[in-house]
Amino acid sequence: MTRPVIGLCAAVERARWSVWDDEAVLLPRGYIDAIQRAGGLAIMLPPDPAPEEVLTLVDGVILAGGADYGERPDRDAFEIALGLAAMERDVPLLGVCRGMQLMNLARGGTLIEHLPDVLGHEDHRAVPGAFGDHYVRLLPDSLAARAAGAVSHPTKSHHHQGVDEIGEGFEVTGWATVDELVEAIEDPTRRFALGVQWHPEASGGEEIAALVEAARV
């Protein structure tokens, strides 16, 4: 059986390997491993001027985590356009952390630029460079709950920005138990259009497996 092809939007960052120190297109391996475990074929997508053409090559898309919105304008523009086109064409789409935030921006939503200014604590990025653990409460029978396999879901998290005003067509279906911060958004009119604020590639990968399954259709 042909594996569904999952496009992963990759970061463009300075990196070092062997004797080299150069600009590189990269992602944590956890994303690739989760897709392959679920029976998908993973391909990395660098920023590209023709996002709609990219969609002809893939069966599903993941907007991965990474740098804050505004730090890499080329990546931001590509991923917002790709995410919007995927939703318009009903191509299965999963936004992870930053990816959820870009999904929201693509539909006219807004961001909280620095959560501690609003929430009064640093719990969502307690230690820079290390994931924190917390639970999210998911709406029963939502896509988020079905993908995670539970309505009370342990997560790995690392972010200091979050969604504020919700973009057109999205429903909020997940909240952090510690402070009720929005943790999941979805469009119920699409086959699979889900944004999660946590990092499934760093834990069980259930949400990524659900995307791969949706992309089989």
Secondary structure as GFF3:
##gff-version 3
##sequence-region A 1 217
A	DSSP	beta_strand	5	9	.	.	.	ID=ss1
A	DSSP	beta_strand	11	17	.	.	.	ID=ss2
A	DSSP	beta_strand	20	26	.	.	.	ID=ss3
A	DSSP	alpha_helix	29	37	.	.	.	ID=ss4
A	DSSP	beta_strand	41	45	.	.	.	ID=ss5
A	DSSP	alpha_helix	51	54	.	.	.	ID=ss6
A	DSSP	three_ten_helix	55	57	.	.	.	ID=ss7
A	DSSP	beta_strand	60	63	.	.	.	ID=ss8
A	DSSP	alpha_helix	73	89	.	.	.	ID=ss9
A	DSSP	beta_strand	93	96	.	.	.	ID=ss10
A	DSSP	alpha_helix	98	106	.	.	.	ID=ss11
A	DSSP	beta_strand	111	112	.	.	.	ID=ss12
A	DSSP	alpha_helix	115	119	.	.	.	ID=ss13
A	DSSP	three_ten_helix	123	125	.	.	.	ID=ss14
A	DSSP	beta_strand	132	138	.	.	.	ID=ss15
A	DSSP	alpha_helix	143	148	.	.	.	ID=ss16
A	DSSP	beta_strand	152	157	.	.	.	ID=ss17
A	DSSP	beta_strand	162	163	.	.	.	ID=ss18
A	DSSP	beta_strand	171	176	.	.	.	ID=ss19
A	DSSP	beta_strand	182	186	.	.	.	ID=ss20
A	DSSP	beta_strand	193	196	.	.	.	ID=ss21
A	DSSP	three_ten_helix	200	202	.	.	.	ID=ss22
A	DSSP	alpha_helix	206	215	.	.	.	ID=ss23
###
